[in-house]
Amino acid sequence: MSEGIKHWKYSRISSLVITPLTIWFVIFFSKNFGMTFEQVSNSLAKPFNSFMMFFFITATIFHLQQGLQVIIEDYVYRRLWINLNIIFCSALFVVSILSVAKIAFVGV
């Protein structure tokens, strides 16, 4: 299977995975809207919610990286920009996951 076909399949699969996760995300934050930081942190510290947030972040950032790569390949195509895309998305993923992990395991 060529790289282009794999990239296309990964993009479609990640968009299918993101759909129900986005519904959960909207419901989760609509329930917590207007609450204090501590209340939202306590809600996010529940195992189900922290797992869903981890999964949502993972799928969303992977989909972001795939989409930005397509834009770079179509309009710029410099290897530097592709590498910067990977570095940016990786850093965003690490910071996001560490933030959720801190709330889930350590608390506020």
HELIX and SHEET records of a PDB file:
HELIX    1   1 GLU A    3  LYS A   31  1                                  29    
HELIX    2   2 PHE A   37  LEU A   44  1                                   8    
HELIX    3   3 PRO A   47  TYR A   75  1                                  29    
HELIX    4   4 ARG A   79  ALA A  101  1                                  23    
HELIX    5   5 LYS A  102  VAL A  106  3                                   5    
END                                                                             
